[in-house]
Amino acid sequence: MGVFERFLSLWVALAIVAGVALGVWLPSVFEAVAAMEIAHVNLPVALLIWLMIYPMMIQIDWSAVKDVGKRPKGLWLTLVVNWLIKPFTMAAVGWLFFRVFFADWVSPDDAQQYIAGMILLGVAPCTAMVFVWSQLVKGDPNYTLVQVSVNDLIMIVAYAPIAGLLLGVSNIDIPWGTLLLSTVLYVVLPLLAGMFTRRYLLAAGKSVAQFAGRLKPFSIGGLILTVVLLFGFQAQTILAQPAVIVLIAIPLLVQTYGIYFIARFGARRLGLPHEIAAPACLIGTSNFFELAVAVAISLFGLNSGAALATVVGVLVEVPVMLSLVALVNAWNPQKSTLNP
């Protein structure tokens, strides 16, 4: 394990501080970078995510992908958590915190907006970043690919009905441009690049594992730069509304850790091996924040409380998921099943 991986939590913490500081010091630079987007997908961030997941895509063995169907339990776990549990627990947690615990500090109108933003996050399944988390916990890359792909296919037909049900809105317009572009940028292109690279390496008699290993420092560097950008983009908001951001972050943290432990309990009951259970739990926990932000803006407006809640979801996603990665690795450094 390299120095970056060994002290990853420290680098991420420093990246958060650096992102906020640079966002305040050089706001025009971050505004310019933030403006480089298509359909609410930021292209520099997309490039960094691509850099992070490309090494894992190289390791996908296409001859083994067809065998994933022989082990369906991990896929079923992810689907149940993502579509039958997470959206509804997110709505319940949001209601509990903003209608009960924080009722004295948040107006009813603002509370409704924050709950709406949380729901949009909860209904959006895993982001492409789960390829990174899977790699960090030594997950099966073939199985991870199938899990992400199936969830993306279900999202096309299930996102609007479930979000509409929980929001009490029937006319939700899905930003298909965001959905399509995200899928192409975060899954299709790196997948094709990884496939062709793998074929070239094997044809040339070179080691796929060694090549992927040489790329790992760049992958970790991409993660650090992504954190800097995300927090730099929101530096002004963080400093302008710190109390509100903390209030929104608390139920999001409760939901995220709660869903992880629900998924982990399911993985243990199913007796899943670590290389399937670990990424399955993380996929069930992660949120497709790019989609949630785009939908919140289209439904409620750029300056709405719902949009702010999804942005806070972006801010907590990476640090929280990294903490779960550390937890998984601490509990299961070498074991074959997901047991503490």
C-alpha positions in Angstrom: 0.0 0.0 0.0 1.4 3.3 -1.1 1.8 6.5 1.0 -1.3 8.0 -0.6 -3.5 5.1 0.3 -2.1 4.6 3.7 -2.9 8.2 4.7 -5.9 8.7 2.4 -8.1 10.1 5.1 -5.5 12.8 5.9 -5.2 13.8 2.3 -8.9 14.1 1.9 -9.2 16.2 5.1 -6.4 18.5 3.7 -8.2 18.6 0.4 -11.4 19.8 2.0 -9.6 22.6 3.8 -7.6 23.5 0.7 -10.8 23.5 -1.4 -12.7 25.8 0.9 -9.6 28.1 1.2 -8.9 28.2 -2.5 -12.6 28.8 -3.2 -12.6 31.9 -1.0 -9.2 33.1 -2.3 -9.8 32.5 -6.0 -13.6 32.5 -6.4 -13.4 33.6 -10.1 -11.2 30.6 -10.9 -13.7 28.1 -9.4 -16.6 29.9 -11.0 -15.0 29.5 -14.4 -14.3 25.8 -13.7 -17.9 25.3 -12.4 -19.2 26.8 -15.6 -17.6 24.1 -17.7 -20.6 21.9 -17.7 -23.1 20.2 -20.0 -26.5 19.3 -18.7 -25.4 19.9 -15.1 -22.5 17.6 -15.5 -19.2 19.3 -14.7 -16.6 18.3 -17.3 -13.4 18.8 -15.2 -15.0 16.7 -12.4 -16.1 14.1 -15.0 -12.5 13.9 -16.3 -11.2 13.4 -12.7 -13.8 10.7 -12.0 -12.8 9.1 -15.3 -9.2 9.1 -14.2 -10.3 7.4 -10.9 -12.3 4.6 -12.4 -10.3 3.8 -15.6 -7.8 1.6 -13.7 -10.6 -0.6 -12.4 -12.2 -0.8 -15.8 -8.9 -2.3 -17.1 -9.2 -5.1 -14.6 -12.7 -6.2 -15.7 -12.4 -9.7 -17.2 -15.2 -9.9 -19.8 -15.0 -13.7 -20.0 -16.0 -13.7 -16.3 -18.8 -11.2 -16.5 -21.2 -13.8 -17.8 -20.7 -15.9 -14.7 -22.0 -13.1 -12.4 -25.6 -14.5 -12.9 -24.5 -17.6 -11.1 -24.2 -15.6 -7.9 -27.3 -13.4 -7.9 -27.5 -12.7 -4.1 -25.2 -9.7 -4.1 -27.2 -8.1 -7.0 -30.5 -8.7 -5.2 -29.1 -7.1 -2.0 -28.1 -4.0 -3.9 -31.4 -3.7 -5.7 -33.5 -4.2 -2.5 -31.5 -1.6 -0.6 -31.4 0.9 -3.5 -35.0 0.8 -4.5 -37.1 -0.7 -1.7 -35.4 0.7 1.4 -33.2 3.7 0.8 -35.7 6.1 -0.8 -38.2 5.5 2.0 -35.8 5.7 4.9 -34.4 8.9 3.5 -37.9 10.5 3.4 -38.5 9.2 7.0 -35.2 10.5 8.3 -35.7 13.9 6.6 -39.2 14.2 8.1 -38.0 13.1 11.6 -35.2 15.6 11.7 -36.8 18.7 10.1 -40.3 18.2 11.3 -39.4 17.1 14.9 -35.8 17.5 16.0 -35.0 20.7 14.1 -38.5 22.2 14.0 -37.6 25.1 16.3 -34.7 26.1 14.1 -36.1 25.7 10.6 -39.2 27.2 9.1 -41.9 24.8 7.8 -41.3 26.0 4.2 -37.5 25.5 4.4 -38.0 22.1 6.1 -40.2 21.0 3.2 -37.5 22.1 0.7 -34.7 20.3 2.6 -36.8 17.1 2.9 -37.5 17.3 -0.9 -33.8 17.6 -1.6 -33.0 14.6 0.6 -35.7 12.5 -1.1 -34.2 13.3 -4.5 -30.8 12.1 -3.2 -32.3 9.0 -1.7 -34.0 7.9 -4.9 -30.9 8.4 -7.0 -28.8 5.2 -6.9 -25.1 4.9 -6.9 -22.7 7.3 -8.6 -19.8 6.1 -10.8 -17.6 6.8 -7.8 -18.5 3.4 -6.5 -16.0 1.9 -8.9 -13.4 3.7 -6.9 -14.8 2.5 -3.6 -15.0 -1.1 -4.9 -11.3 -0.9 -5.9 -10.3 0.4 -2.5 -12.0 -2.5 -0.7 -10.7 -5.1 -3.2 -14.2 -5.7 -4.6 -14.8 -7.9 -7.6 -14.7 -5.5 -10.6 -16.8 -7.7 -12.8 -19.6 -8.0 -10.2 -19.4 -4.3 -9.5 -19.9 -3.5 -13.2 -23.0 -5.6 -13.4 -24.4 -4.1 -10.2 -23.9 -0.5 -11.4 -25.3 -1.3 -14.9 -28.5 -3.0 -13.6 -29.1 -0.1 -11.2 -28.7 2.4 -14.0 -31.2 0.6 -16.2 -33.8 0.4 -13.4 -33.2 4.1 -12.6 -34.4 5.0 -16.1 -37.9 3.7 -15.3 -38.1 3.9 -11.5 -36.6 7.3 -10.5 -39.5 9.5 -11.5 -42.4 7.3 -10.1 -40.7 6.8 -6.7 -39.6 10.5 -6.4 -43.1 11.6 -7.4 -44.7 9.3 -4.9 -42.5 10.6 -2.0 -42.7 14.2 -3.1 -46.4 14.2 -3.8 -45.6 15.5 -7.3 -46.8 13.8 -10.5 -45.1 15.9 -13.2 -41.4 15.3 -12.5 -39.3 16.0 -15.5 -36.3 13.8 -15.6 -33.2 15.6 -17.0 -32.5 12.9 -19.6 -29.5 14.9 -20.8 -27.8 14.7 -17.4 -28.7 11.0 -17.1 -27.5 10.0 -20.5 -24.3 12.1 -20.4 -23.4 10.8 -17.0 -23.9 7.3 -18.1 -21.7 7.8 -21.2 -19.0 9.8 -19.4 -18.8 7.7 -16.2 -19.5 4.2 -17.4 -19.5 3.7 -21.2 -16.3 5.6 -22.2 -14.0 4.4 -19.4 -15.5 0.9 -19.9 -14.6 0.9 -23.6 -11.2 2.4 -22.9 -10.5 -0.2 -20.2 -11.6 -3.0 -22.5 -9.4 -1.9 -25.4 -6.4 -1.3 -23.1 -6.8 -4.8 -21.5 -7.0 -6.4 -25.0 -3.8 -4.5 -26.0 -1.9 -5.5 -22.9 -2.9 -9.2 -23.1 -2.0 -9.3 -26.8 1.4 -7.7 -26.1 2.0 -10.2 -23.3 2.1 -7.5 -20.6 0.7 -7.7 -17.1 -2.7 -6.1 -16.6 -2.3 -6.0 -12.8 1.1 -4.2 -13.1 -0.2 -1.6 -15.5 -3.3 -0.9 -13.3 -1.0 -0.7 -10.3 1.1 2.0 -12.0 -2.0 4.0 -12.6 -3.2 3.8 -9.0 -1.3 7.0 -7.8 -3.0 9.0 -10.6 -6.4 7.5 -9.5 -5.9 8.6 -5.9 -4.7 12.0 -7.1 -7.9 12.3 -9.1 -9.9 11.6 -6.0 -8.0 14.3 -4.0 -8.5 16.9 -6.8 -12.2 16.0 -7.0 -12.6 16.8 -3.3 -10.7 20.1 -3.8 -13.0 21.1 -6.7 -16.3 20.1 -5.0 -15.5 22.0 -1.8 -14.0 24.9 -3.8 -17.3 25.2 -5.8 -19.3 25.5 -2.6 -16.8 27.5 -0.5 -19.0 30.6 -0.4 -22.1 28.7 0.5 -20.2 26.8 3.3 -19.1 30.0 4.9 -22.3 31.9 4.3 -24.7 29.2 5.7 -22.6 27.0 8.0 -25.4 26.3 10.4 -27.9 25.3 7.7 -25.3 23.0 6.1 -24.7 21.3 9.4 -28.4 20.8 10.0 -28.8 19.2 6.5 -25.6 17.2 6.9 -26.7 15.5 10.2 -29.7 13.6 8.8 -27.8 12.8 5.7 -25.0 11.2 7.8 -27.6 9.3 9.9 -29.2 8.0 6.7 -25.9 7.1 5.0 -24.4 5.2 7.9 -27.8 3.6 8.7 -28.2 2.3 5.1 -24.7 0.9 5.1 -25.3 -1.1 8.3 -28.7 -2.4 6.9 -26.9 -3.5 3.8 -24.1 -5.1 5.8 -26.6 -7.0 7.9 -28.2 -8.3 4.8 -24.8 -9.3 3.4 -23.9 -11.2 6.5 -27.3 -13.0 6.5 -26.8 -14.0 2.9 -23.3 -15.2 3.6 -21.8 -13.1 0.7 -18.0 -13.3 0.1 -16.2 -10.1 0.9 -15.4 -9.2 -2.7 -19.1 -9.1 -3.5 -20.5 -8.0 -0.1 -18.2 -5.0 0.4 -19.0 -3.2 -2.9 -22.7 -4.3 -2.7 -23.0 -2.5 0.6 -21.2 0.6 -0.7 -23.3 0.7 -3.9 -26.4 0.5 -1.8 -25.2 3.4 0.3 -23.9 5.7 -2.4 -26.1 8.4 -4.1 -26.1 9.6 -7.7 -25.6 13.2 -6.6 -25.2 14.7 -10.1 -28.7 13.5 -11.1 -30.2 14.6 -7.7 -28.7 18.1 -8.1 -30.0 18.5 -11.7 -33.5 17.3 -10.8 -33.7 19.6 -7.7 -32.7 22.6 -9.8 -35.2 21.8 -12.5 -38.0 21.3 -10.1 -37.4 23.9 -7.4 -34.8 26.3 -8.8 -31.1 27.0 -8.4 -31.4 28.9 -5.1 -34.0 26.6 -3.5 -33.6 24.7 -0.2 -34.0 21.5 -2.1 -31.1 22.3 -4.4 -29.0 23.2 -1.3 -29.8 19.9 0.3 -28.6 18.0 -2.8 -25.4 20.1 -2.8 -24.8 19.2 0.9 -25.2 15.6 -0.3 -22.4 16.2 -2.7 -20.2 17.5 0.0 -20.7 14.7 2.5 -20.7 11.8 -0.2 -16.9 11.5 -0.6 -15.7 11.9 3.0 -18.5 9.6 4.3 -17.9 6.9 1.7 -14.2 7.0 2.4 -14.9 6.5 6.1 -17.0 3.5 5.2 -14.1 2.2 2.9 -11.8 2.5 5.9 -14.3 0.7 8.1 -14.7 -2.2 5.6 -10.9 -2.6 5.3 -10.4 -2.4 9.1 -13.0 -5.1 9.7 -12.0 -7.2 6.7 -8.5 -6.7 5.5 -8.0 -10.3 4.4 -11.1 -12.2 5.2 -13.3 -13.9 2.6 -16.7 -13.0 4.1 -18.1 -9.7 5.5 -17.7 -10.4 9.2 -16.4 -8.0 11.8 
